Amino acid sequence: MPIDTQHLIPATARRGGTDAFKKYIPGLLLCAAATALAITVNAALPAASPLIIAIVLGIVLTNVVRLPAAAGPGITFASKKLLRLGIVFLGLQLVLSDIVSLGVPLLVVIVCIVAGGIFGTILMGRLLKMSPAQVLLIACGFSICGAAAVAGVEGVTDSEEEDVVTAVALVVIFGTLMIFGLPLVASMLGLSPEISGMWAGGSIHEIAQVVAAGGVIGGGALTVAVVVKLARVLMLAPVAAVLSVRQRRSGRVEEGQKRPPIIPLFILGFLAMVLLRSFVDLPGAVIQAGSFTQTALLSAAMFGLGCGVKIRSLMRIGARPFILATASTVLVAGIALAGILLVQP
Protein backbone atom coordinates (compact mmCIF):
# COMPACT_ATOMS: atom_id res chain seq x y z
CA MET A 1 0.00 0.00 0.00
CA PRO A 2 1.52 3.38 -1.01
CA ILE A 3 2.57 5.58 1.86
CA ASP A 4 1.38 9.15 1.74
CA THR A 5 4.42 11.20 2.69
CA GLN A 6 2.87 14.56 1.88
CA HIS A 7 1.89 15.03 5.53
CA LEU A 8 5.55 14.63 6.53
CA ILE A 9 6.45 17.89 4.73
CA PRO A 10 5.55 20.88 6.89
CA ALA A 11 2.73 22.94 5.42
CA THR A 12 4.78 26.10 5.89
CA ALA A 13 7.59 24.66 3.75
CA ARG A 14 5.14 23.72 0.99
CA ARG A 15 3.56 27.15 1.08
CA GLY A 16 6.99 28.80 1.20
CA GLY A 17 8.12 27.16 -2.02
CA THR A 18 4.89 28.06 -3.80
CA ASP A 19 4.92 31.63 -2.54
CA ALA A 20 8.56 32.05 -3.55
CA PHE A 21 7.59 31.17 -7.12
CA LYS A 22 4.37 33.16 -7.17
CA LYS A 23 6.11 36.42 -6.32
CA TYR A 24 7.87 36.38 -9.69
CA ILE A 25 4.75 35.79 -11.79
CA PRO A 26 3.38 39.37 -12.14
CA GLY A 27 6.72 40.83 -13.21
CA LEU A 28 7.56 37.95 -15.54
CA LEU A 29 4.14 38.21 -17.21
CA LEU A 30 4.77 41.91 -17.79
CA CYS A 31 8.21 41.12 -19.26
CA ALA A 32 6.68 38.41 -21.46
CA ALA A 33 4.07 40.83 -22.78
CA ALA A 34 6.75 43.44 -23.55
CA THR A 35 8.89 40.79 -25.24
CA ALA A 36 5.97 39.63 -27.40
CA LEU A 37 5.25 43.23 -28.41
CA ALA A 38 8.93 43.89 -29.22
CA ILE A 39 9.21 40.75 -31.36
CA THR A 40 5.94 41.59 -33.13
CA VAL A 41 7.14 45.10 -33.98
CA ASN A 42 10.43 43.63 -35.20
CA ALA A 43 8.53 41.23 -37.48
CA ALA A 44 6.73 44.20 -39.04
CA LEU A 45 9.82 46.44 -39.05
CA PRO A 46 12.93 44.22 -39.34
CA ALA A 47 15.24 47.24 -38.99
CA ALA A 48 13.92 47.80 -35.45
CA SER A 49 15.80 45.57 -33.00
CA PRO A 50 13.52 43.82 -30.47
CA LEU A 51 16.16 44.41 -27.78
CA ILE A 52 16.16 48.16 -28.33
CA ILE A 53 12.35 48.21 -28.59
CA ALA A 54 12.08 46.30 -25.31
CA ILE A 55 14.41 48.56 -23.35
CA VAL A 56 12.68 51.68 -24.71
CA LEU A 57 9.32 50.17 -23.69
CA GLY A 58 10.67 49.63 -20.20
CA ILE A 59 12.02 53.18 -19.93
CA VAL A 60 8.79 54.73 -21.20
CA LEU A 61 6.54 52.55 -19.05
CA THR A 62 8.40 53.09 -15.78
CA ASN A 63 8.54 56.86 -16.32
CA VAL A 64 4.92 57.28 -17.44
CA VAL A 65 3.06 55.03 -15.01
CA ARG A 66 3.78 53.74 -11.52
CA LEU A 67 4.48 50.04 -11.80
CA PRO A 68 2.89 47.90 -9.07
CA ALA A 69 5.23 46.72 -6.34
CA ALA A 70 4.16 43.13 -7.06
CA ALA A 71 5.91 43.32 -10.43
CA GLY A 72 9.28 44.17 -8.87
CA PRO A 73 10.63 40.67 -8.08
CA GLY A 74 9.82 39.31 -11.55
CA ILE A 75 11.31 42.33 -13.31
CA THR A 76 14.50 42.01 -11.24
CA PHE A 77 14.64 38.28 -12.01
CA ALA A 78 14.40 39.03 -15.73
CA SER A 79 17.04 41.76 -15.66
CA LYS A 80 19.53 39.49 -13.88
CA LYS A 81 18.84 35.78 -14.34
CA LEU A 82 17.21 35.86 -17.76
CA LEU A 83 19.90 38.21 -19.05
CA ARG A 84 22.62 35.76 -18.10
CA LEU A 85 20.70 32.86 -19.61
CA GLY A 86 20.33 34.93 -22.77
CA ILE A 87 24.10 35.42 -22.85
CA VAL A 88 24.48 31.62 -22.76
CA PHE A 89 22.33 31.27 -25.89
CA LEU A 90 24.19 34.17 -27.46
CA GLY A 91 27.08 31.72 -27.82
CA LEU A 92 25.14 29.90 -30.54
CA GLN A 93 25.68 32.91 -32.81
CA LEU A 94 29.45 32.49 -32.76
CA VAL A 95 31.31 30.15 -35.10
CA LEU A 96 35.02 30.07 -34.37
CA SER A 97 35.93 29.47 -38.00
CA ASP A 98 34.19 32.75 -38.98
CA ILE A 99 36.19 34.64 -36.38
CA VAL A 100 39.47 32.95 -37.34
CA SER A 101 38.79 33.88 -40.96
CA LEU A 102 39.22 37.54 -40.01
CA GLY A 103 42.95 36.89 -39.86
CA VAL A 104 45.51 37.33 -37.10
CA PRO A 105 46.16 41.06 -37.69
CA LEU A 106 42.49 42.00 -37.36
CA LEU A 107 42.05 39.73 -34.34
CA VAL A 108 44.97 41.53 -32.68
CA VAL A 109 43.22 44.82 -33.43
CA ILE A 110 40.04 43.51 -31.78
CA VAL A 111 41.98 42.56 -28.64
CA CYS A 112 43.51 46.06 -28.64
CA ILE A 113 40.06 47.62 -29.01
CA VAL A 114 38.74 45.78 -25.95
CA ALA A 115 41.87 46.16 -23.82
CA GLY A 116 42.52 49.76 -24.85
CA GLY A 117 38.88 50.69 -24.41
CA ILE A 118 38.68 49.20 -20.91
CA PHE A 119 41.97 50.57 -19.58
CA GLY A 120 41.52 53.94 -21.27
CA THR A 121 38.00 54.34 -19.89
CA ILE A 122 39.15 53.35 -16.40
CA LEU A 123 41.92 55.95 -16.57
CA MET A 124 39.51 58.66 -17.72
CA GLY A 125 37.06 57.65 -15.00
CA ARG A 126 39.77 58.11 -12.38
CA LEU A 127 40.54 61.57 -13.76
CA LEU A 128 36.83 62.39 -13.47
CA LYS A 129 36.86 61.00 -9.88
CA MET A 130 33.95 58.66 -10.52
CA SER A 131 33.02 55.47 -8.68
CA PRO A 132 35.44 52.69 -9.75
CA ALA A 133 32.61 50.14 -10.00
CA GLN A 134 30.51 52.41 -12.23
CA VAL A 135 33.54 53.22 -14.40
CA LEU A 136 34.33 49.52 -14.84
CA LEU A 137 30.77 48.74 -15.94
CA ILE A 138 30.82 51.57 -18.46
CA ALA A 139 34.27 50.50 -19.68
CA CYS A 140 33.20 46.90 -20.30
CA GLY A 141 29.82 47.83 -21.76
CA PHE A 142 31.33 50.25 -24.26
CA SER A 143 34.39 48.11 -25.09
CA ILE A 144 32.87 44.62 -25.37
CA CYS A 145 29.16 44.11 -26.02
CA GLY A 146 26.91 46.61 -24.32
CA ALA A 147 24.34 45.55 -21.74
CA ALA A 148 25.38 41.90 -21.92
CA ALA A 149 28.91 42.87 -20.88
CA VAL A 150 27.54 45.06 -18.09
CA ALA A 151 25.61 42.07 -16.78
CA GLY A 152 28.58 39.78 -17.32
CA VAL A 153 30.92 41.78 -15.11
CA GLU A 154 28.34 43.04 -12.62
CA GLY A 155 28.42 39.75 -10.72
CA VAL A 156 32.19 39.94 -10.17
CA THR A 157 32.37 43.59 -9.11
CA ASP A 158 31.23 45.64 -6.12
CA SER A 159 28.68 47.53 -8.20
CA GLU A 160 25.37 48.94 -7.01
CA GLU A 161 22.06 48.63 -8.83
CA GLU A 162 22.21 52.33 -9.79
CA ASP A 163 25.63 51.78 -11.38
CA VAL A 164 24.24 48.96 -13.55
CA VAL A 165 21.17 50.93 -14.61
CA THR A 166 23.28 53.99 -15.48
CA ALA A 167 25.74 51.94 -17.55
CA VAL A 168 22.92 50.24 -19.48
CA ALA A 169 21.16 53.56 -20.12
CA LEU A 170 24.39 55.06 -21.48
CA VAL A 171 24.93 52.03 -23.72
CA VAL A 172 21.45 52.51 -25.19
CA ILE A 173 21.84 56.27 -25.69
CA PHE A 174 25.33 56.34 -27.19
CA GLY A 175 25.03 53.10 -29.14
CA THR A 176 21.81 54.31 -30.75
CA LEU A 177 23.44 57.61 -31.72
CA MET A 178 26.25 55.65 -33.40
CA ILE A 179 23.79 53.75 -35.64
CA PHE A 180 23.53 56.85 -37.81
CA GLY A 181 26.57 58.80 -36.67
CA LEU A 182 29.21 56.22 -37.62
CA PRO A 183 27.94 55.63 -41.19
CA LEU A 184 27.80 59.41 -41.68
CA VAL A 185 31.40 59.87 -40.52
CA ALA A 186 32.53 56.85 -42.57
CA SER A 187 30.95 58.39 -45.66
CA MET A 188 32.63 61.74 -44.99
CA LEU A 189 35.99 59.96 -44.68
CA GLY A 190 35.40 58.11 -47.94
CA LEU A 191 35.71 54.64 -46.38
CA SER A 192 34.67 51.59 -48.39
CA PRO A 193 31.61 49.59 -47.21
CA GLU A 194 33.88 46.75 -46.02
CA ILE A 195 36.12 49.04 -43.95
CA SER A 196 33.04 50.88 -42.64
CA GLY A 197 31.47 47.56 -41.64
CA MET A 198 34.62 46.52 -39.78
CA TRP A 199 34.66 49.88 -38.03
CA ALA A 200 31.01 49.51 -37.01
CA GLY A 201 31.63 46.02 -35.63
CA GLY A 202 34.74 47.18 -33.82
CA SER A 203 33.25 50.23 -32.13
CA ILE A 204 29.44 50.11 -31.70
CA HIS A 205 28.23 48.72 -28.38
CA GLU A 206 25.29 46.32 -28.92
CA ILE A 207 25.03 43.59 -31.57
CA ALA A 208 21.58 44.91 -32.51
CA GLN A 209 23.04 48.40 -32.98
CA VAL A 210 25.83 46.97 -35.15
CA VAL A 211 23.26 45.18 -37.33
CA ALA A 212 21.30 48.42 -37.72
CA ALA A 213 24.43 50.40 -38.62
CA GLY A 214 25.54 47.72 -41.09
CA GLY A 215 22.17 47.99 -42.80
CA VAL A 216 22.54 51.78 -43.04
CA ILE A 217 26.03 51.44 -44.57
CA GLY A 218 24.93 48.78 -47.06
CA GLY A 219 27.10 47.24 -49.76
CA GLY A 220 28.05 44.06 -47.88
CA ALA A 221 29.04 45.87 -44.68
CA LEU A 222 26.55 43.98 -42.52
CA THR A 223 28.21 40.55 -42.65
CA VAL A 224 31.73 41.71 -41.79
CA ALA A 225 30.36 44.09 -39.14
CA VAL A 226 28.58 41.25 -37.34
CA VAL A 227 31.60 38.90 -37.47
CA VAL A 228 33.92 41.59 -36.05
CA LYS A 229 31.35 42.37 -33.36
CA LEU A 230 31.01 38.70 -32.40
CA ALA A 231 34.79 38.50 -32.04
CA ARG A 232 34.48 41.33 -29.50
CA VAL A 233 31.66 39.43 -27.77
CA LEU A 234 33.98 36.45 -27.37
CA MET A 235 36.27 38.67 -25.30
CA LEU A 236 33.59 38.77 -22.59
CA ALA A 237 34.73 35.38 -21.29
CA PRO A 238 38.40 36.21 -20.57
CA VAL A 239 37.53 39.68 -19.24
CA ALA A 240 34.94 38.25 -16.83
CA ALA A 241 37.43 35.59 -15.72
CA VAL A 242 40.17 38.18 -15.06
CA LEU A 243 37.78 40.40 -13.08
CA SER A 244 36.56 37.41 -11.06
CA VAL A 245 40.13 36.42 -10.14
CA ARG A 246 40.82 40.06 -9.23
CA GLN A 247 37.76 40.11 -6.98
CA ARG A 248 38.77 36.87 -5.26
CA ARG A 249 42.32 38.08 -4.63
CA SER A 250 41.18 41.44 -3.33
CA GLY A 251 39.44 39.74 -0.42
CA ARG A 252 36.48 42.14 -0.68
CA VAL A 253 33.96 39.45 0.22
CA GLU A 254 31.65 39.93 3.19
CA GLU A 255 31.50 37.27 5.90
CA GLY A 256 29.10 34.50 4.96
CA GLN A 257 29.12 35.55 1.31
CA LYS A 258 30.40 33.13 -1.33
CA ARG A 259 33.51 34.10 -3.22
CA PRO A 260 32.85 34.65 -6.92
CA PRO A 261 33.80 31.71 -9.15
CA ILE A 262 36.93 32.06 -11.27
CA ILE A 263 34.70 31.86 -14.34
CA PRO A 264 30.98 32.58 -13.78
CA LEU A 265 28.71 29.67 -14.64
CA PHE A 266 26.87 31.56 -17.38
CA ILE A 267 30.18 32.40 -19.06
CA LEU A 268 31.03 28.68 -19.10
CA GLY A 269 27.60 28.08 -20.65
CA PHE A 270 28.32 30.77 -23.24
CA LEU A 271 31.66 29.11 -24.15
CA ALA A 272 29.99 25.68 -24.30
CA MET A 273 27.45 27.03 -26.80
CA VAL A 274 30.26 28.55 -28.90
CA LEU A 275 32.05 25.19 -29.02
CA LEU A 276 28.79 23.36 -29.76
CA ARG A 277 27.99 25.63 -32.69
CA SER A 278 31.58 25.52 -33.96
CA PHE A 279 32.22 21.77 -33.88
CA VAL A 280 28.79 20.12 -34.12
CA ASP A 281 26.73 20.19 -37.30
CA LEU A 282 23.52 21.45 -35.73
CA PRO A 283 20.25 21.32 -37.69
CA GLY A 284 19.00 24.66 -38.94
CA ALA A 285 15.88 24.32 -36.80
CA VAL A 286 18.01 24.05 -33.64
CA ILE A 287 20.03 27.14 -34.54
CA GLN A 288 16.84 29.08 -35.30
CA ALA A 289 15.27 27.96 -32.03
CA GLY A 290 18.39 29.02 -30.14
CA SER A 291 18.38 32.39 -31.88
CA PHE A 292 14.73 32.97 -31.01
CA THR A 293 15.31 31.89 -27.40
CA GLN A 294 18.27 34.23 -27.10
CA THR A 295 16.27 37.12 -28.57
CA ALA A 296 13.31 36.47 -26.28
CA LEU A 297 15.43 36.15 -23.14
CA LEU A 298 17.52 39.23 -23.87
CA SER A 299 14.43 41.24 -24.85
CA ALA A 300 12.76 40.36 -21.54
CA ALA A 301 15.97 41.29 -19.73
CA MET A 302 16.29 44.57 -21.64
CA PHE A 303 12.72 45.46 -20.68
CA GLY A 304 13.55 44.70 -17.07
CA LEU A 305 16.65 46.86 -17.23
CA GLY A 306 14.67 49.62 -18.92
CA CYS A 307 12.19 49.56 -16.05
CA GLY A 308 15.05 50.53 -13.76
CA VAL A 309 15.96 53.63 -15.75
CA LYS A 310 14.30 56.59 -14.05
CA ILE A 311 14.72 59.75 -16.10
CA ARG A 312 14.74 61.94 -12.98
CA SER A 313 17.40 59.76 -11.36
CA LEU A 314 19.43 59.77 -14.57
CA MET A 315 19.32 63.56 -14.62
CA ARG A 316 20.60 63.63 -11.04
CA ILE A 317 23.73 61.57 -11.73
CA GLY A 318 25.42 64.65 -13.12
CA ALA A 319 27.46 65.28 -16.22
CA ARG A 320 30.48 63.09 -15.44
CA PRO A 321 29.00 59.73 -16.59
CA PHE A 322 27.93 61.35 -19.85
CA ILE A 323 31.37 62.91 -20.31
CA LEU A 324 32.98 59.52 -19.68
CA ALA A 325 30.57 57.78 -22.06
CA THR A 326 31.36 60.32 -24.78
CA ALA A 327 35.10 59.99 -24.25
CA SER A 328 34.90 56.17 -24.14
CA THR A 329 32.89 56.08 -27.37
CA VAL A 330 35.46 58.28 -29.12
CA LEU A 331 38.34 56.23 -27.68
CA VAL A 332 36.96 52.84 -28.75
CA ALA A 333 35.98 54.14 -32.19
CA GLY A 334 39.40 55.77 -32.60
CA ILE A 335 41.32 52.61 -31.68
CA ALA A 336 39.09 50.56 -33.98
CA LEU A 337 39.49 52.84 -36.98
CA ALA A 338 43.24 53.29 -36.55
CA GLY A 339 43.81 49.56 -36.13
CA ILE A 340 41.62 48.58 -39.08
CA LEU A 341 43.27 51.10 -41.42
CA LEU A 342 46.67 49.89 -40.24
CA VAL A 343 46.12 46.19 -40.99
CA GLN A 344 43.95 46.47 -44.11
CA PRO A 345 45.73 46.84 -47.49
SVG drawing of the C-alpha trace seen along z (x, -y; Angstrom):
<svg xmlns="http://www.w3.org/2000/svg" viewBox="-2 -68 51 70">
<polyline fill="none" stroke="black" stroke-width="0.4" points="0.0,0.0 1.5,-3.4 2.6,-5.6 1.4,-9.2 4.4,-11.2 2.9,-14.6 1.9,-15.0 5.5,-14.6 6.4,-17.9 5.5,-20.9 2.7,-22.9 4.8,-26.1 7.6,-24.7 5.1,-23.7 3.6,-27.2 7.0,-28.8 8.1,-27.2 4.9,-28.1 4.9,-31.6 8.6,-32.0 7.6,-31.2 4.4,-33.2 6.1,-36.4 7.9,-36.4 4.7,-35.8 3.4,-39.4 6.7,-40.8 7.6,-38.0 4.1,-38.2 4.8,-41.9 8.2,-41.1 6.7,-38.4 4.1,-40.8 6.7,-43.4 8.9,-40.8 6.0,-39.6 5.3,-43.2 8.9,-43.9 9.2,-40.8 5.9,-41.6 7.1,-45.1 10.4,-43.6 8.5,-41.2 6.7,-44.2 9.8,-46.4 12.9,-44.2 15.2,-47.2 13.9,-47.8 15.8,-45.6 13.5,-43.8 16.2,-44.4 16.2,-48.2 12.4,-48.2 12.1,-46.3 14.4,-48.6 12.7,-51.7 9.3,-50.2 10.7,-49.6 12.0,-53.2 8.8,-54.7 6.5,-52.5 8.4,-53.1 8.5,-56.9 4.9,-57.3 3.1,-55.0 3.8,-53.7 4.5,-50.0 2.9,-47.9 5.2,-46.7 4.2,-43.1 5.9,-43.3 9.3,-44.2 10.6,-40.7 9.8,-39.3 11.3,-42.3 14.5,-42.0 14.6,-38.3 14.4,-39.0 17.0,-41.8 19.5,-39.5 18.8,-35.8 17.2,-35.9 19.9,-38.2 22.6,-35.8 20.7,-32.9 20.3,-34.9 24.1,-35.4 24.5,-31.6 22.3,-31.3 24.2,-34.2 27.1,-31.7 25.1,-29.9 25.7,-32.9 29.5,-32.5 31.3,-30.2 35.0,-30.1 35.9,-29.5 34.2,-32.8 36.2,-34.6 39.5,-33.0 38.8,-33.9 39.2,-37.5 43.0,-36.9 45.5,-37.3 46.2,-41.1 42.5,-42.0 42.1,-39.7 45.0,-41.5 43.2,-44.8 40.0,-43.5 42.0,-42.6 43.5,-46.1 40.1,-47.6 38.7,-45.8 41.9,-46.2 42.5,-49.8 38.9,-50.7 38.7,-49.2 42.0,-50.6 41.5,-53.9 38.0,-54.3 39.1,-53.4 41.9,-56.0 39.5,-58.7 37.1,-57.6 39.8,-58.1 40.5,-61.6 36.8,-62.4 36.9,-61.0 34.0,-58.7 33.0,-55.5 35.4,-52.7 32.6,-50.1 30.5,-52.4 33.5,-53.2 34.3,-49.5 30.8,-48.7 30.8,-51.6 34.3,-50.5 33.2,-46.9 29.8,-47.8 31.3,-50.2 34.4,-48.1 32.9,-44.6 29.2,-44.1 26.9,-46.6 24.3,-45.5 25.4,-41.9 28.9,-42.9 27.5,-45.1 25.6,-42.1 28.6,-39.8 30.9,-41.8 28.3,-43.0 28.4,-39.7 32.2,-39.9 32.4,-43.6 31.2,-45.6 28.7,-47.5 25.4,-48.9 22.1,-48.6 22.2,-52.3 25.6,-51.8 24.2,-49.0 21.2,-50.9 23.3,-54.0 25.7,-51.9 22.9,-50.2 21.2,-53.6 24.4,-55.1 24.9,-52.0 21.4,-52.5 21.8,-56.3 25.3,-56.3 25.0,-53.1 21.8,-54.3 23.4,-57.6 26.2,-55.7 23.8,-53.8 23.5,-56.8 26.6,-58.8 29.2,-56.2 27.9,-55.6 27.8,-59.4 31.4,-59.9 32.5,-56.8 30.9,-58.4 32.6,-61.7 36.0,-60.0 35.4,-58.1 35.7,-54.6 34.7,-51.6 31.6,-49.6 33.9,-46.8 36.1,-49.0 33.0,-50.9 31.5,-47.6 34.6,-46.5 34.7,-49.9 31.0,-49.5 31.6,-46.0 34.7,-47.2 33.3,-50.2 29.4,-50.1 28.2,-48.7 25.3,-46.3 25.0,-43.6 21.6,-44.9 23.0,-48.4 25.8,-47.0 23.3,-45.2 21.3,-48.4 24.4,-50.4 25.5,-47.7 22.2,-48.0 22.5,-51.8 26.0,-51.4 24.9,-48.8 27.1,-47.2 28.0,-44.1 29.0,-45.9 26.6,-44.0 28.2,-40.5 31.7,-41.7 30.4,-44.1 28.6,-41.2 31.6,-38.9 33.9,-41.6 31.4,-42.4 31.0,-38.7 34.8,-38.5 34.5,-41.3 31.7,-39.4 34.0,-36.4 36.3,-38.7 33.6,-38.8 34.7,-35.4 38.4,-36.2 37.5,-39.7 34.9,-38.2 37.4,-35.6 40.2,-38.2 37.8,-40.4 36.6,-37.4 40.1,-36.4 40.8,-40.1 37.8,-40.1 38.8,-36.9 42.3,-38.1 41.2,-41.4 39.4,-39.7 36.5,-42.1 34.0,-39.5 31.6,-39.9 31.5,-37.3 29.1,-34.5 29.1,-35.5 30.4,-33.1 33.5,-34.1 32.8,-34.7 33.8,-31.7 36.9,-32.1 34.7,-31.9 31.0,-32.6 28.7,-29.7 26.9,-31.6 30.2,-32.4 31.0,-28.7 27.6,-28.1 28.3,-30.8 31.7,-29.1 30.0,-25.7 27.5,-27.0 30.3,-28.5 32.0,-25.2 28.8,-23.4 28.0,-25.6 31.6,-25.5 32.2,-21.8 28.8,-20.1 26.7,-20.2 23.5,-21.5 20.3,-21.3 19.0,-24.7 15.9,-24.3 18.0,-24.0 20.0,-27.1 16.8,-29.1 15.3,-28.0 18.4,-29.0 18.4,-32.4 14.7,-33.0 15.3,-31.9 18.3,-34.2 16.3,-37.1 13.3,-36.5 15.4,-36.2 17.5,-39.2 14.4,-41.2 12.8,-40.4 16.0,-41.3 16.3,-44.6 12.7,-45.5 13.6,-44.7 16.7,-46.9 14.7,-49.6 12.2,-49.6 15.1,-50.5 16.0,-53.6 14.3,-56.6 14.7,-59.7 14.7,-61.9 17.4,-59.8 19.4,-59.8 19.3,-63.6 20.6,-63.6 23.7,-61.6 25.4,-64.7 27.5,-65.3 30.5,-63.1 29.0,-59.7 27.9,-61.4 31.4,-62.9 33.0,-59.5 30.6,-57.8 31.4,-60.3 35.1,-60.0 34.9,-56.2 32.9,-56.1 35.5,-58.3 38.3,-56.2 37.0,-52.8 36.0,-54.1 39.4,-55.8 41.3,-52.6 39.1,-50.6 39.5,-52.8 43.2,-53.3 43.8,-49.6 41.6,-48.6 43.3,-51.1 46.7,-49.9 46.1,-46.2 44.0,-46.5 45.7,-46.8"/>
</svg>
